[in-house]
Each structure stands twice: as structure tokens, then as C-alpha cells.
């Protein structure tokens, strides 16, 4: 009976493990133990277990085992029915298991003789620090210390992974690998809406209910092998991850019209399974593509969510999802659009310029005015003091012309160096692309280096820091400067893009357009599958404050002329139902995405969740005109496109005053 010893330590003392476990540059891939149900039946086969909450062991009892004598244990004893092991800190000996997968710093094993409790995992990760001398299918016994490792560190908000820091691994020969747990309607079905009932830190105890809570469901499978049969992709392959639904999406929540799944308030779709390439490469997949047959892997946790790490590359069958294109605007129709450039700079590959040009010319049918975000300065992310972006703009306009589009012009306000967030040195900004061959004129007032009669020529006259004001222009409202920034000195915009207002005329009608890119929803929010439930979203509070500032500006325009034509457009990074967006609709603006059927109401796909995060809003004076709104799905659902948001467009017939409608 051969055996070998390994350096005994856990992740609480060996923090460099996060570097050793990397699945890609700068992307820690920490193997998370997957609790498999082994040969026991699914949760649904044990209604007494599935329907009843199990009281988790409070963390307060854990220290009592830390200094106890070494004790024999099985994997389910180590895992316990909780998010933290009841044996945390204890030394265990002779823990039996069969190796299911191996990585550079340890291996997963699963107990071939599970208990009959669906809430306790039968799989666990054994940390050996260096590559272990075992392989799948070998029966082993492990001695070591039980620990809880938190991928991303204490400030990440994520859960821990229960594991054994091995001091000895004894190989007992070959054994049959336990059968993977089938996920889906014919096996174990994850909850389809609730991540976690109740409030507070789930690691401090409370009810543990895998039958009702998605968070507990995957915790009860931590470290175990699972099988997904005939999965369908609900998001593209990005950054080594692929979100899917088992069984072709059977039993899942509200689907989009193109094969994705919609995230709504109170429903984060815990039935989504995120595949990760830590053990095997993943195919390049778009929304609606399928993974025929079985995909088998272990359940892990990292970067704030549970994942399945396939042991082999899944099969792939393309779904042929077509890229959408909107119709061209007709004579008399003004077309206003939004598009994200995804950090465009002269350093961006030429293929990306060509793809963006195709989105504008083919997808959006060359609209008259485009609210743009994500355009960087001439040196990209180089922190060299450069803020000008004329070279970036010139390359984009050239690419549009080469794609058969019209000659576009550009207006924006250069930020001060490193004052608008984003990658240091990149100086991202919002701005306007526009064409003048169909009747649109951009009003330049005053020249960027000039001042208004009542403004002294001081540093405060710098357009980057000088706020734009609503002023009377003839019989309606105009702008004190065009383009001009809205309240650029307000602290709500600290470290983020400042909204830009521009004044245009269309066949004699004056229109004020506001382009914005609000604070992103991923920076500081607690993870959906984290230890704090429900998770806090401080970025939404920040967007709410930003919305109040923009709403105040809209009201200042309405104070000059209550019938002024106003458009707010751009990446607002929140949904139509959110308080930040509602702050703007309270001014009388109409949010056009909110009028779409739910299956079409999305502009972004994040970890497989589809949401409407980009908006075009119209004042009542424009809403009364015949108009048509369209989200053009050609970006967010595709793996070959680094942009994560679809462009949108509205066509307004300024010659007619009949109600408009929205198109998918």
C-alpha cells in the first residue's frame, strides 16, 4: 500500500496559492470542492430533506475542534451541512476517497460510500501545494488539516471553499469513480429564482436549505462531480468561462427571444451553470449554441460564483444565431443611436475597428447621431499624460467610410488626465458621432477654448471642468456651451465619465441630447453568490446620485421651455425598473427599453444573465411624434466581440405627431 507525504499547509497560511492556481493571466482559478451526491438519490427523491431547512453549524463552535486530537473522518463529516466546515481547524486522519480530478496544487476526491443526507457534500479538494502523485480513479486516504480558503481574499465578499491541507496521502489502489450527479429536470434541478432566503452572513450559521436556495444547492455539491446533458449556452465564451443551462434549458426561467435567460429583480437565475476552463479548454460558443451529450466536471467556487470545471472539452454544435440589423431611417426621420466602443484606441487591432464600423453601417444603418462611450485617448492605456483622442476618432471614422458609411464628424470634451476613471492613462470619454448630409447640424457654442460673455477667462473656463447650463435660444431651450459637461465638478462623477450635453438642429427643430456612461455595476457590489445575503449594491446608490444630477439638468431645461426636445442616451448600467432610471422618468422622460416585450428587453449579457442596461429616453414633446425604437442584438451574445452591450437606435419622424412604438 504505497503512500507519500506532502508539505502540510493550507490556504490561510500559503497565500501564494492564488498565483499558482492561475487559469490565465491575472485570473486566479482556485479549484473549489464539489459536493457530489454520489450514488444517493436526487434532492427531489428525499422530500423530507429537500423541503426542510437544515440548521447550519454556527461558526462559534468551530474553534473548539482546532486543538483536538487528530480524528478519523469522512468527507461528509468535513463538509457538513453548512457553508463552513464544522471541523474547521481540526486535524483529520484516514479520510477515504477516490480521486476525480487533478490540478497543479492538489486534487479532488469523492467518497464512494456517501451518507444519506443530501445537504452534505461527498467531494472535497485536497491541497498538496505542488502537483500530487495521484491520478483519477485511484483510491486514497488523506491526513491533514481542515481549512476554509476564500478565493480573492477577505475583502472579496465571496464564500470560502472547504478543503484539506494534506500532510499525508496514502494510495490504496484503483477504484471505481463515483457516478456524477445529473443536473437538470431528470436529475437534481437547481432552484430557478431564489439565491438565498433570509438575511445576513451565511457563514455564521442559519438555515441551510439546498432544496430552496441556489446558494445552498451548489454548496451541497461542492467538490463533487456533476454531469450536464445537452446544455445550451445562455452567454458567450468570455475570459475562459461559459454560462449554460442543462437539458436545453428545460425548466429554466424567462428566456429571451434569442435563447438567453433574463435576469429580473429578485431572480438572478441560479439555474445557470458557469463552466470554467481551469481543467480543460472550452469551445468558442455564442448564445444558443449547444453542448451535445454529457459535460462532466467538478463544482468549484471562485470570483464570487460557483462554477463547474469540465475534465474534458465539451462537444460543440453551433446554433447559427444571426446578427440583427435595423432598417434605415426614412426621409424626415431623425435616427439617434447608442454604441459602446469597448476601450477603443489606436492600439486596438484593426479587426475591431472594422467590426465596429460594420455595427454602425450595417447594424444601425448609419444613424444621424450616435451617443458613444468607451473611446480612449491616442495612446490607449499608456499613462503618458496624453488626453487627446483625435487619432482614435480619425481611425474609427475612416473605418466607417471604408465600410460604405457616410462621412461622420465627432464632438466631445477632452477630460483632464486620469480624472474620468477607467484604466489608468486611457482617459475614456463619451461623445457624439454625427452626419450632416440628411439635415442634422451640430451647434458649436462656444469654441472649446472660448468663454461666454459672463465668464472670465480663467482655469474654470476649461471645458473639462466648466458646467453646461440651460439657456434660452429663440423660443426654446438651448445650451450655454455645446458640447458641454453636466456638473463635472460634482463628486458623484468622481473617477467616472462625466455626462455630455450637445445641442443639435434637425430640419429647423432644436434638440438637446445627453450622452452618459454611469458608474458600472461590477466594481464594488457584493457578489450574487457571496456570503452576504441579500448582497449589497453600493454602485446602484452611486448611480442613483448620478441620476439625480442628470434629472436636475433635465428639469433646468424644462424650466426654460417645458416643451423642449430632450433625449438622454447611453450606457446607464441599470435596468428600466431601477431607482436610478426611474429618477429620470420622473422628469417626464419616457424610457424606451421599458416598452419592449420582456423577451427583447436586454442590451447586455453578464455571466449568462440578460439585462437592459443601455437606454434612450425621450421628452414628452418627442414621444408624441411617431417613433420606433430597436435594440439591435449583434454584440452581447457573441464570443468574437469584446463589447458586452448591444447598440440601440430610435427613429423619430419629426413631421408627424402620432404615437410611436418599439421594435425588438
Order of alpha helices (4+ residues) and beta strands (2+ residues): beta-alpha-beta-beta-alpha-beta-beta-alpha-beta-beta-beta-beta-beta-beta-beta-beta-alpha-beta-beta-beta-beta-beta-beta-beta-alpha-beta-alpha-beta-beta-beta-beta-beta-beta-beta-beta-beta-alpha-beta-alpha-beta-beta-beta-beta-alpha-beta-beta-beta
